[in-house]
Amino acid sequence: MGRCRLTKNLGMILLGIWLIMTGLIPLLHLNFEGLSLIMAILAIVSGALIMLGR
């Protein structure tokens, strides 16, 4: 049960990071090569961890 909870929490933490970054990128005009790839990978990993936690 502890491992499931850790996975779910990690997924939610990554989701929170993704949401914050999604908001800050256009607000601060952040742009660099590979940004969209990083955001896509972060979204996939957080979604997978949340699904595994259920």
mmCIF file of the N, C-alpha and C atoms, coordinates in Angstrom:
data_MODEL
# 
_entry.id   MODEL 
# 
loop_
_atom_site.group_PDB 
_atom_site.id 
_atom_site.type_symbol 
_atom_site.label_atom_id 
_atom_site.label_alt_id 
_atom_site.label_comp_id 
_atom_site.label_asym_id 
_atom_site.label_entity_id 
_atom_site.label_seq_id 
_atom_site.pdbx_PDB_ins_code 
_atom_site.Cartn_x 
_atom_site.Cartn_y 
_atom_site.Cartn_z 
_atom_site.occupancy 
_atom_site.B_iso_or_equiv 
_atom_site.pdbx_formal_charge 
_atom_site.auth_seq_id 
_atom_site.auth_comp_id 
_atom_site.auth_asym_id 
_atom_site.auth_atom_id 
_atom_site.pdbx_PDB_model_num 
ATOM 1   N N  . MET A 1 1  ? 0.817  -1.193 0.000   1.00 0.00 ? 1  MET A N  1 
ATOM 2   C CA . MET A 1 1  ? 0.000  0.000  0.000   1.00 0.00 ? 1  MET A CA 1 
ATOM 3   C C  . MET A 1 1  ? 0.862  1.259  0.000   1.00 0.00 ? 1  MET A C  1 
ATOM 4   N N  . GLY A 1 2  ? 2.018  1.245  0.652   1.00 0.00 ? 2  GLY A N  1 
ATOM 5   C CA . GLY A 1 2  ? 2.897  2.406  0.691   1.00 0.00 ? 2  GLY A CA 1 
ATOM 6   C C  . GLY A 1 2  ? 3.449  2.757  -0.676  1.00 0.00 ? 2  GLY A C  1 
ATOM 7   N N  . ARG A 1 3  ? 3.774  1.737  -1.470  1.00 0.00 ? 3  ARG A N  1 
ATOM 8   C CA . ARG A 1 3  ? 4.327  2.000  -2.800  1.00 0.00 ? 3  ARG A CA 1 
ATOM 9   C C  . ARG A 1 3  ? 3.284  2.635  -3.712  1.00 0.00 ? 3  ARG A C  1 
ATOM 10  N N  . CYS A 1 4  ? 2.063  2.174  -3.622  1.00 0.00 ? 4  CYS A N  1 
ATOM 11  C CA . CYS A 1 4  ? 0.970  2.733  -4.429  1.00 0.00 ? 4  CYS A CA 1 
ATOM 12  C C  . CYS A 1 4  ? 0.779  4.209  -4.080  1.00 0.00 ? 4  CYS A C  1 
ATOM 13  N N  . ARG A 1 5  ? 0.844  4.515  -2.798  1.00 0.00 ? 5  ARG A N  1 
ATOM 14  C CA . ARG A 1 5  ? 0.651  5.890  -2.367  1.00 0.00 ? 5  ARG A CA 1 
ATOM 15  C C  . ARG A 1 5  ? 1.794  6.788  -2.856  1.00 0.00 ? 5  ARG A C  1 
ATOM 16  N N  . LEU A 1 6  ? 3.035  6.290  -2.796  1.00 0.00 ? 6  LEU A N  1 
ATOM 17  C CA . LEU A 1 6  ? 4.187  7.049  -3.279  1.00 0.00 ? 6  LEU A CA 1 
ATOM 18  C C  . LEU A 1 6  ? 4.056  7.328  -4.769  1.00 0.00 ? 6  LEU A C  1 
ATOM 19  N N  . THR A 1 7  ? 3.644  6.324  -5.531  1.00 0.00 ? 7  THR A N  1 
ATOM 20  C CA . THR A 1 7  ? 3.470  6.488  -6.979  1.00 0.00 ? 7  THR A CA 1 
ATOM 21  C C  . THR A 1 7  ? 2.407  7.529  -7.270  1.00 0.00 ? 7  THR A C  1 
ATOM 22  N N  . LYS A 1 8  ? 1.305  7.479  -6.553  1.00 0.00 ? 8  LYS A N  1 
ATOM 23  C CA . LYS A 1 8  ? 0.226  8.431  -6.768  1.00 0.00 ? 8  LYS A CA 1 
ATOM 24  C C  . LYS A 1 8  ? 0.682  9.841  -6.400  1.00 0.00 ? 8  LYS A C  1 
ATOM 25  N N  . ASN A 1 9  ? 1.405  9.983  -5.297  1.00 0.00 ? 9  ASN A N  1 
ATOM 26  C CA . ASN A 1 9  ? 1.892  11.296 -4.889  1.00 0.00 ? 9  ASN A CA 1 
ATOM 27  C C  . ASN A 1 9  ? 2.904  11.845 -5.880  1.00 0.00 ? 9  ASN A C  1 
ATOM 28  N N  . LEU A 1 10 ? 3.809  10.999 -6.366  1.00 0.00 ? 10 LEU A N  1 
ATOM 29  C CA . LEU A 1 10 ? 4.804  11.448 -7.331  1.00 0.00 ? 10 LEU A CA 1 
ATOM 30  C C  . LEU A 1 10 ? 4.122  11.906 -8.618  1.00 0.00 ? 10 LEU A C  1 
ATOM 31  N N  . GLY A 1 11 ? 3.111  11.177 -9.050  1.00 0.00 ? 11 GLY A N  1 
ATOM 32  C CA . GLY A 1 11 ? 2.368  11.570 -10.243 1.00 0.00 ? 11 GLY A CA 1 
ATOM 33  C C  . GLY A 1 11 ? 1.688  12.913 -10.064 1.00 0.00 ? 11 GLY A C  1 
ATOM 34  N N  . MET A 1 12 ? 1.121  13.124 -8.885  1.00 0.00 ? 12 MET A N  1 
ATOM 35  C CA . MET A 1 12 ? 0.458  14.402 -8.614  1.00 0.00 ? 12 MET A CA 1 
ATOM 36  C C  . MET A 1 12 ? 1.466  15.546 -8.510  1.00 0.00 ? 12 MET A C  1 
ATOM 37  N N  . ILE A 1 13 ? 2.636  15.274 -7.956  1.00 0.00 ? 13 ILE A N  1 
ATOM 38  C CA . ILE A 1 13 ? 3.678  16.301 -7.884  1.00 0.00 ? 13 ILE A CA 1 
ATOM 39  C C  . ILE A 1 13 ? 4.130  16.679 -9.290  1.00 0.00 ? 13 ILE A C  1 
ATOM 40  N N  . LEU A 1 14 ? 4.353  15.673 -10.140 1.00 0.00 ? 14 LEU A N  1 
ATOM 41  C CA . LEU A 1 14 ? 4.759  15.956 -11.520 1.00 0.00 ? 14 LEU A CA 1 
ATOM 42  C C  . LEU A 1 14 ? 3.659  16.693 -12.276 1.00 0.00 ? 14 LEU A C  1 
ATOM 43  N N  . LEU A 1 15 ? 2.414  16.328 -12.012 1.00 0.00 ? 15 LEU A N  1 
ATOM 44  C CA . LEU A 1 15 ? 1.296  17.032 -12.644 1.00 0.00 ? 15 LEU A CA 1 
ATOM 45  C C  . LEU A 1 15 ? 1.274  18.489 -12.208 1.00 0.00 ? 15 LEU A C  1 
ATOM 46  N N  . GLY A 1 16 ? 1.514  18.736 -10.935 1.00 0.00 ? 16 GLY A N  1 
ATOM 47  C CA . GLY A 1 16 ? 1.570  20.104 -10.427 1.00 0.00 ? 16 GLY A CA 1 
ATOM 48  C C  . GLY A 1 16 ? 2.676  20.900 -11.087 1.00 0.00 ? 16 GLY A C  1 
ATOM 49  N N  . ILE A 1 17 ? 3.846  20.270 -11.236 1.00 0.00 ? 17 ILE A N  1 
ATOM 50  C CA . ILE A 1 17 ? 4.977  20.931 -11.906 1.00 0.00 ? 17 ILE A CA 1 
ATOM 51  C C  . ILE A 1 17 ? 4.610  21.250 -13.350 1.00 0.00 ? 17 ILE A C  1 
ATOM 52  N N  . TRP A 1 18 ? 3.962  20.300 -14.023 1.00 0.00 ? 18 TRP A N  1 
ATOM 53  C CA . TRP A 1 18 ? 3.565  20.520 -15.416 1.00 0.00 ? 18 TRP A CA 1 
ATOM 54  C C  . TRP A 1 18 ? 2.579  21.685 -15.521 1.00 0.00 ? 18 TRP A C  1 
ATOM 55  N N  . LEU A 1 19 ? 1.616  21.729 -14.613 1.00 0.00 ? 19 LEU A N  1 
ATOM 56  C CA . LEU A 1 19 ? 0.631  22.813 -14.643 1.00 0.00 ? 19 LEU A CA 1 
ATOM 57  C C  . LEU A 1 19 ? 1.280  24.173 -14.392 1.00 0.00 ? 19 LEU A C  1 
ATOM 58  N N  . ILE A 1 20 ? 2.188  24.235 -13.432 1.00 0.00 ? 20 ILE A N  1 
ATOM 59  C CA . ILE A 1 20 ? 2.883  25.494 -13.147 1.00 0.00 ? 20 ILE A CA 1 
ATOM 60  C C  . ILE A 1 20 ? 3.718  25.929 -14.347 1.00 0.00 ? 20 ILE A C  1 
ATOM 61  N N  . MET A 1 21 ? 4.451  24.982 -14.928 1.00 0.00 ? 21 MET A N  1 
ATOM 62  C CA . MET A 1 21 ? 5.271  25.318 -16.097 1.00 0.00 ? 21 MET A CA 1 
ATOM 63  C C  . MET A 1 21 ? 4.407  25.754 -17.273 1.00 0.00 ? 21 MET A C  1 
ATOM 64  N N  . THR A 1 22 ? 3.267  25.099 -17.463 1.00 0.00 ? 22 THR A N  1 
ATOM 65  C CA . THR A 1 22 ? 2.363  25.464 -18.550 1.00 0.00 ? 22 THR A CA 1 
ATOM 66  C C  . THR A 1 22 ? 1.875  26.903 -18.390 1.00 0.00 ? 22 THR A C  1 
ATOM 67  N N  . GLY A 1 23 ? 1.678  27.320 -17.166 1.00 0.00 ? 23 GLY A N  1 
ATOM 68  C CA . GLY A 1 23 ? 1.267  28.696 -16.925 1.00 0.00 ? 23 GLY A CA 1 
ATOM 69  C C  . GLY A 1 23 ? 2.396  29.693 -17.040 1.00 0.00 ? 23 GLY A C  1 
ATOM 70  N N  . LEU A 1 24 ? 3.591  29.318 -16.584 1.00 0.00 ? 24 LEU A N  1 
ATOM 71  C CA . LEU A 1 24 ? 4.715  30.249 -16.579 1.00 0.00 ? 24 LEU A CA 1 
ATOM 72  C C  . LEU A 1 24 ? 5.357  30.451 -17.945 1.00 0.00 ? 24 LEU A C  1 
ATOM 73  N N  . ILE A 1 25 ? 5.325  29.439 -18.785 1.00 0.00 ? 25 ILE A N  1 
ATOM 74  C CA . ILE A 1 25 ? 5.991  29.531 -20.092 1.00 0.00 ? 25 ILE A CA 1 
ATOM 75  C C  . ILE A 1 25 ? 5.480  30.719 -20.917 1.00 0.00 ? 25 ILE A C  1 
ATOM 76  N N  . PRO A 1 26 ? 4.174  30.843 -21.135 1.00 0.00 ? 26 PRO A N  1 
ATOM 77  C CA . PRO A 1 26 ? 3.739  32.012 -21.921 1.00 0.00 ? 26 PRO A CA 1 
ATOM 78  C C  . PRO A 1 26 ? 3.821  33.319 -21.124 1.00 0.00 ? 26 PRO A C  1 
ATOM 79  N N  . LEU A 1 27 ? 3.655  33.233 -19.817 1.00 0.00 ? 27 LEU A N  1 
ATOM 80  C CA . LEU A 1 27 ? 3.681  34.439 -18.992 1.00 0.00 ? 27 LEU A CA 1 
ATOM 81  C C  . LEU A 1 27 ? 5.066  35.078 -18.983 1.00 0.00 ? 27 LEU A C  1 
ATOM 82  N N  . LEU A 1 28 ? 6.106  34.253 -18.907 1.00 0.00 ? 28 LEU A N  1 
ATOM 83  C CA . LEU A 1 28 ? 7.479  34.756 -18.863 1.00 0.00 ? 28 LEU A CA 1 
ATOM 84  C C  . LEU A 1 28 ? 8.180  34.707 -20.214 1.00 0.00 ? 28 LEU A C  1 
ATOM 85  N N  . HIS A 1 29 ? 7.444  34.321 -21.251 1.00 0.00 ? 29 HIS A N  1 
ATOM 86  C CA . HIS A 1 29 ? 7.972  34.220 -22.609 1.00 0.00 ? 29 HIS A CA 1 
ATOM 87  C C  . HIS A 1 29 ? 9.197  33.296 -22.679 1.00 0.00 ? 29 HIS A C  1 
ATOM 88  N N  . LEU A 1 30 ? 9.101  32.176 -21.979 1.00 0.00 ? 30 LEU A N  1 
ATOM 89  C CA . LEU A 1 30 ? 10.181 31.192 -22.004 1.00 0.00 ? 30 LEU A CA 1 
ATOM 90  C C  . LEU A 1 30 ? 10.106 30.398 -23.291 1.00 0.00 ? 30 LEU A C  1 
ATOM 91  N N  . ASN A 1 31 ? 11.245 30.233 -23.922 1.00 0.00 ? 31 ASN A N  1 
ATOM 92  C CA . ASN A 1 31 ? 11.286 29.463 -25.157 1.00 0.00 ? 31 ASN A CA 1 
ATOM 93  C C  . ASN A 1 31 ? 12.715 28.996 -25.404 1.00 0.00 ? 31 ASN A C  1 
ATOM 94  N N  . PHE A 1 32 ? 12.878 27.696 -25.509 1.00 0.00 ? 32 PHE A N  1 
ATOM 95  C CA . PHE A 1 32 ? 14.166 27.138 -25.876 1.00 0.00 ? 32 PHE A CA 1 
ATOM 96  C C  . PHE A 1 32 ? 13.937 25.825 -26.596 1.00 0.00 ? 32 PHE A C  1 
ATOM 97  N N  . GLU A 1 33 ? 14.944 25.385 -27.302 1.00 0.00 ? 33 GLU A N  1 
ATOM 98  C CA . GLU A 1 33 ? 14.827 24.167 -28.089 1.00 0.00 ? 33 GLU A CA 1 
ATOM 99  C C  . GLU A 1 33 ? 14.610 22.976 -27.167 1.00 0.00 ? 33 GLU A C  1 
ATOM 100 N N  . GLY A 1 34 ? 13.610 22.193 -27.460 1.00 0.00 ? 34 GLY A N  1 
ATOM 101 C CA . GLY A 1 34 ? 13.307 21.007 -26.674 1.00 0.00 ? 34 GLY A CA 1 
ATOM 102 C C  . GLY A 1 34 ? 12.279 21.233 -25.589 1.00 0.00 ? 34 GLY A C  1 
ATOM 103 N N  . LEU A 1 35 ? 11.780 22.454 -25.435 1.00 0.00 ? 35 LEU A N  1 
ATOM 104 C CA . LEU A 1 35 ? 10.799 22.742 -24.398 1.00 0.00 ? 35 LEU A CA 1 
ATOM 105 C C  . LEU A 1 35 ? 9.522  21.927 -24.585 1.00 0.00 ? 35 LEU A C  1 
ATOM 106 N N  . SER A 1 36 ? 9.031  21.850 -25.799 1.00 0.00 ? 36 SER A N  1 
ATOM 107 C CA . SER A 1 36 ? 7.801  21.092 -26.037 1.00 0.00 ? 36 SER A CA 1 
ATOM 108 C C  . SER A 1 36 ? 8.013  19.605 -25.777 1.00 0.00 ? 36 SER A C  1 
ATOM 109 N N  . LEU A 1 37 ? 9.198  19.096 -26.075 1.00 0.00 ? 37 LEU A N  1 
ATOM 110 C CA . LEU A 1 37 ? 9.507  17.696 -25.798 1.00 0.00 ? 37 LEU A CA 1 
ATOM 111 C C  . LEU A 1 37 ? 9.538  17.432 -24.293 1.00 0.00 ? 37 LEU A C  1 
ATOM 112 N N  . ILE A 1 38 ? 10.147 18.323 -23.538 1.00 0.00 ? 38 ILE A N  1 
ATOM 113 C CA . ILE A 1 38 ? 10.200 18.176 -22.081 1.00 0.00 ? 38 ILE A CA 1 
ATOM 114 C C  . ILE A 1 38 ? 8.801  18.200 -21.494 1.00 0.00 ? 38 ILE A C  1 
ATOM 115 N N  . MET A 1 39 ? 7.978  19.117 -21.965 1.00 0.00 ? 39 MET A N  1 
ATOM 116 C CA . MET A 1 39 ? 6.610  19.221 -21.451 1.00 0.00 ? 39 MET A CA 1 
ATOM 117 C C  . MET A 1 39 ? 5.790  17.976 -21.792 1.00 0.00 ? 39 MET A C  1 
ATOM 118 N N  . ALA A 1 40 ? 5.966  17.449 -22.999 1.00 0.00 ? 40 ALA A N  1 
ATOM 119 C CA . ALA A 1 40 ? 5.242  16.243 -23.402 1.00 0.00 ? 40 ALA A CA 1 
ATOM 120 C C  . ALA A 1 40 ? 5.665  15.046 -22.553 1.00 0.00 ? 40 ALA A C  1 
ATOM 121 N N  . ILE A 1 41 ? 6.955  14.893 -22.331 1.00 0.00 ? 41 ILE A N  1 
ATOM 122 C CA . ILE A 1 41 ? 7.446  13.771 -21.520 1.00 0.00 ? 41 ILE A CA 1 
ATOM 123 C C  . ILE A 1 41 ? 6.947  13.901 -20.081 1.00 0.00 ? 41 ILE A C  1 
ATOM 124 N N  . LEU A 1 42 ? 6.980  15.105 -19.539 1.00 0.00 ? 42 LEU A N  1 
ATOM 125 C CA . LEU A 1 42 ? 6.497  15.331 -18.182 1.00 0.00 ? 42 LEU A CA 1 
ATOM 126 C C  . LEU A 1 42 ? 5.017  14.982 -18.058 1.00 0.00 ? 42 LEU A C  1 
ATOM 127 N N  . ALA A 1 43 ? 4.227  15.352 -19.053 1.00 0.00 ? 43 ALA A N  1 
ATOM 128 C CA . ALA A 1 43 ? 2.799  15.034 -19.037 1.00 0.00 ? 43 ALA A CA 1 
ATOM 129 C C  . ALA A 1 43 ? 2.560  13.529 -19.118 1.00 0.00 ? 43 ALA A C  1 
ATOM 130 N N  . ILE A 1 44 ? 3.285  12.831 -19.970 1.00 0.00 ? 44 ILE A N  1 
ATOM 131 C CA . ILE A 1 44 ? 3.116  11.385 -20.125 1.00 0.00 ? 44 ILE A CA 1 
ATOM 132 C C  . ILE A 1 44 ? 3.512  10.653 -18.851 1.00 0.00 ? 44 ILE A C  1 
ATOM 133 N N  . VAL A 1 45 ? 4.650  11.024 -18.274 1.00 0.00 ? 45 VAL A N  1 
ATOM 134 C CA . VAL A 1 45 ? 5.121  10.348 -17.060 1.00 0.00 ? 45 VAL A CA 1 
ATOM 135 C C  . VAL A 1 45 ? 4.173  10.596 -15.898 1.00 0.00 ? 45 VAL A C  1 
ATOM 136 N N  . SER A 1 46 ? 3.732  11.829 -15.725 1.00 0.00 ? 46 SER A N  1 
ATOM 137 C CA . SER A 1 46 ? 2.817  12.105 -14.614 1.00 0.00 ? 46 SER A CA 1 
ATOM 138 C C  . SER A 1 46 ? 1.481  11.392 -14.802 1.00 0.00 ? 46 SER A C  1 
ATOM 139 N N  . GLY A 1 47 ? 0.977  11.367 -16.013 1.00 0.00 ? 47 GLY A N  1 
ATOM 140 C CA . GLY A 1 47 ? -0.272 10.644 -16.277 1.00 0.00 ? 47 GLY A CA 1 
ATOM 141 C C  . GLY A 1 47 ? -0.145 9.150  -16.030 1.00 0.00 ? 47 GLY A C  1 
ATOM 142 N N  . ALA A 1 48 ? 0.962  8.574  -16.453 1.00 0.00 ? 48 ALA A N  1 
ATOM 143 C CA . ALA A 1 48 ? 1.181  7.145  -16.241 1.00 0.00 ? 48 ALA A CA 1 
ATOM 144 C C  . ALA A 1 48 ? 1.307  6.817  -14.768 1.00 0.00 ? 48 ALA A C  1 
ATOM 145 N N  . LEU A 1 49 ? 2.029  7.655  -14.007 1.00 0.00 ? 49 LEU A N  1 
ATOM 146 C CA . LEU A 1 49 ? 2.174  7.393  -12.577 1.00 0.00 ? 49 LEU A CA 1 
ATOM 147 C C  . LEU A 1 49 ? 0.849  7.538  -11.834 1.00 0.00 ? 49 LEU A C  1 
ATOM 148 N N  . ILE A 1 50 ? 0.044  8.491  -12.237 1.00 0.00 ? 50 ILE A N  1 
ATOM 149 C CA . ILE A 1 50 ? -1.277 8.653  -11.596 1.00 0.00 ? 50 ILE A CA 1 
ATOM 150 C C  . ILE A 1 50 ? -2.141 7.435  -11.903 1.00 0.00 ? 50 ILE A C  1 
ATOM 151 N N  . MET A 1 51 ? -2.111 6.958  -13.137 1.00 0.00 ? 51 MET A N  1 
ATOM 152 C CA . MET A 1 51 ? -2.911 5.785  -13.497 1.00 0.00 ? 51 MET A CA 1 
ATOM 153 C C  . MET A 1 51 ? -2.420 4.526  -12.773 1.00 0.00 ? 51 MET A C  1 
ATOM 154 N N  . LEU A 1 52 ? -1.117 4.379  -12.612 1.00 0.00 ? 52 LEU A N  1 
ATOM 155 C CA . LEU A 1 52 ? -0.581 3.223  -11.903 1.00 0.00 ? 52 LEU A CA 1 
ATOM 156 C C  . LEU A 1 52 ? -0.918 3.270  -10.414 1.00 0.00 ? 52 LEU A C  1 
ATOM 157 N N  . GLY A 1 53 ? -1.098 4.469  -9.904  1.00 0.00 ? 53 GLY A N  1 
ATOM 158 C CA . GLY A 1 53 ? -1.409 4.624  -8.489  1.00 0.00 ? 53 GLY A CA 1 
ATOM 159 C C  . GLY A 1 53 ? -2.829 4.275  -8.125  1.00 0.00 ? 53 GLY A C  1 
ATOM 160 N N  . ARG A 1 54 ? -3.684 4.083  -9.112  1.00 0.00 ? 54 ARG A N  1 
ATOM 161 C CA . ARG A 1 54 ? -5.089 3.779  -8.813  1.00 0.00 ? 54 ARG A CA 1 
ATOM 162 C C  . ARG A 1 54 ? -5.347 2.314  -8.752  1.00 0.00 ? 54 ARG A C  1 
# 
